[in-house]
Amino acid sequence: MISSKYIPIIKIRPIIVGVVFSISLSVHAEDSAQPRDGEIVYAKICGYCHDVGIGPNIKDRQLPPEYIHYIVRRGLRAMPAFPEPYISDEELKQIGRFIY
C-alpha cells in the first residue's frame, strides 16, 4: 500500500501541466516573431522538467528530431502535449538537433 504522504502523479499532473504551459506562454510571448535557438528553447521550456528529474534526461541520448517532434506535439505519460502556439515546428527542429 502506498503511503498517504506521497501524492499520486495523477493528482498533481494538472498542476504540472498548468505550470509548464504558463512558463511556455511567457517564454513564447517574449519574441514570437523569431524562432529561438534550440539550446535556448530547451533551457526555457524543456529544462524545467527534464533537467531537474521530473522528466527523464533527454540530452545526449541521440533521440531523432522526428521522435522529439512527435512526443512534444502529442505528449507521453505525464508530459503534456505542446501545440503550435507554444512552440513552433522550427523550434522543435532546433531542439531536436540540440538534443541529438
N, C-alpha and C positions, 0 to 999 in steps of 0.2 A: 504494500500500500504506500502511496506517495504521501509524504508529509505535507500538512497543510501550510507549512511555511514556504513552500515552493508554489509559484504561480504558474499554472499551465500556459504554454505558449499560445494556445488558442484564445486565452483570455487577454493576453497582452498584445496580440497581433494587431488589433485595431489601433492601439496606441502607437506601436512601432510604425505602422503604415502612415498614420497621421503625421508623426514627427518627420519621417523621411520625405513625404510629399511637401510638407511645409518648408523644409530646408531646400528641397529641389526647386520649389516655386520661387523662393527668394533668390536662389543662385541663378535660375533661368532669367529672372526679371532684370538682373544686373546688365546683361548685354545679349538680348535675344537675337539681334541682327547678325552677329558674328559667331560662327562656330568656335568653340574653345578647344584648346589643345587637350589631347587625351589624358595626359597626366593631371592637368588642372581639373578637368571634369571628374576624373576618378577621385581626386582628393576631396572635391567639394560635394560629391554626391555618393559615390560608391564607398569611399573610405570610412564614412560614418558608421557603417556596419562591418565592412569587410576587413578593416584594419584594426578593429578593437575586439574581435572574437564573437560578435553577434552573428555575422555571416561567415562562411568559410573563407580562408585565404585564397584569393584567385590570381594573385600576381605570380608570374614566373611558372605557371602551370601549363603553359602552351595550349591554352584553350583557344580554338579557332574563333576569329572575329564573328563568323556566322552564328556560332553557338552563343556567344555573348549577346548578339542582337536578338536571337530567338528567346533566350531566357529573360532578358530585360523587358522585351515587349510583352511577354506572356506571364512572367512571374514563375516561381517554382517554390513549393512548400511555403516557408514563412516569408520569402521575398515577394514583395508586391510587384505587379507589372507597372512599367513606366511608359505611358503613351507618348506620342509625338510632342505634345505641348511641353512636356517636362524635359525631354532630351531628344535632340534631333538625330536623324539617321546618320548624318555626317559625324556627329559627336560620338555616336556608338561605334562607328568605324575606327575613329581615333582611339577610343578606349580599348577596342579590340587589339589594335596594333600596340598600344602601350602595355597591355596585359600580356600579350604573346611574347 
